[in-house]
Amino acid sequence: MFDWLYKILKAKNNSNTIEKTNPMKKFLIVGLGNIGEKYENTRHNIGFKILDHFAKEESLTFETQKLGDVSTYKLKGRTFIFLKPNTYMNLSGKAILYWLTKEKIPLENLLVITDDLNLPFGSIRVKTKGSDGGHNGLKDTQDKLNTSKYNRFRFGISDAFSKGKQVDYVLGEWTEEENTKLNERLKKSVELIKSFGLAGINNTMNTFNGK
């Protein structure tokens, strides 16, 4: 399993090799979160929420498959595979590695959506690499992929919590004020995902970071 992923990484600058490996230009879009009704509207589940919003806008449905709920979306010759891992946040990397390998998707075509305490509410930051920042989902992803060089879409949830209350805040539900602003932010997130597949990571960063 790992040998295949390393070959993709080694060949990522060879367009012919990538085209053979990925003839349908497939992308894996992963929203991080925890399964279960009690987590559904929590800040930590913004990855799930963004993919659910995308699915609602495009009339997509998710099916429970191995290690997660999966849906497929096609746009202008690109195939987007949406994944909501059912492994719980701390084991997100297991599901990501499995679906990358199963679908033979190059690592540069992976986008992981996660919450970020260090960004103001609703703000967006797309990066091609970085530390896990203390986020358990990203930590496990880095561990399973054996690299910190993968695309991530960080959605700001702010750090408006008292000392010692971080867990309660992250696993808490959105405030009424946040909920009123979320719809516009979710629409922007859908645009970002489409841009990632159609325009590439660099153009997407230039267009959406800080917006």
Steps between C-alpha positions, in 0.01 A plus 500: 500500500769749595719405202231616260464835674874561499517429127232761439690754709824428315332536163288806574710727281467267203172591333498190281531273800226683687269484199546123479435462870208741501341497154168636626658785694360386831509697823443383856326762714492401866291675762618423853254446781351255746207272422186504711208733555654667805792629290300605194482875566827541689785726388733202471272356231532785251663260251188284498277807487674643192470172308138462605429851373671420168292183471180692570578765237581240234238239601763242591459211742756333726527124532664325792799306368824378653630745764260778409205653318582563135348700215617575145461822303605565141579842357665591168689173464603486864377244752473609862477226760364636827587313818370539853705251706304292751815421698450797734733797482805339662528230232417711194826412326406133477198579282688758293784262416258220414301713250807660346636153435174341389426775246867548401479872563829697507580666830488846339132433417411462867329781693430459872241735657538576869412749772765745623502673839770743389285665233208740553156351451424424136840598365668273247858387460616247243852359534707234325685390813541578868495362852197334654462801733386270779206376293457125552346440159792666323746328731372156403488598132865606510589178680320271254621684187848538650517861380377846596493602133135463412236762421279615783209743515482657844168657601525746789290436811684765712635453852220665697523272802618531858819339628457125532181500293648418157349151475156624604524780245613284209236236575241767568233610255503818294352811660188660355712780353741251340213303354365809325835553330578137420291468183705757309823343625381155393423628150849648482642165608317322217651747252844430646468124454395541137791738444743246644402246236462739208762770558758325719632555849706815432218689332264388774732632772533834321124529455367386836763547772390769741159533335 
